Amino acid sequence: MKIMFILLFIAVWQYSLHVFKRSELYFWRFLFGAMGMFGLIVVVLFPVLTEPLSRSVAALAGIFGRMTDWCTTYFRYGIIFIEAKRDTLSLMIDMECSGIIEISVFVSLITFFDVYRTYEKVIVAIIGFLTIELANAFRIILIASITHFFGMSSYYVAHTFIGRIFFYFCSIVLYFYIFTKPQIIRMKVGNIVYGNHKPNA
């Protein structure tokens, strides 16, 4: 039943994209295409990729933990034990902390962002994936460091506010350099172009 639903969704989605392209409704093709791909990733890949991504984030944070002895990581289980003064806090790297949602959104957007050529999209998708993974690992490290120095009472502020603000800042920088800046550089207005790209004859 699930497979039939997925196949039906793909058929309707692809037909809609074809209609948008034929009608030259490029914004709606971009929006509908990215939303459809994100939906497919959620249904098909979330169950497969969540655990490996959680483990990779825990493993990256574990490198810092081994260097400082501020936290201990069991990356196979996606668990981090933070030494917080006289207490120990266990942090589970679940789906929300794995970065899979942010990675899925980024890949969905870049797939239908026609500023890039196909091979450029592949390269940019890999760069975005690595950047988001590293930013997420540094977010966990930041939370662990604050909790280690200021105790259990600081965990909520570190996780809910400081960690998220750091991660969102990294995301804004990534999106600027991947989406906003290239679009401005390759934009053509009349006989004026931005960057080193010459206007088409």
Buried (B, 14 or more C-beta within 10 A) or exposed (E): EEEEEBEEBEEEBEEBBEEBEEEEEEEBBBBBBBBBBBBBBBEEBBEEBBBEBBBBBBBBBBEBBEEEEBBBBBBEEBBBBBBBEEEEBEBEBEBEBBBBBBBBBBBBBBBBBEBBEEEEBEEBBEBBBEBBBBBBBBBBBBBBBBBBEBBBEBBEBBBEEBBEEBBEEBBEEBBEBBBEEBBEEEEEEEEEBEEEEEEEE
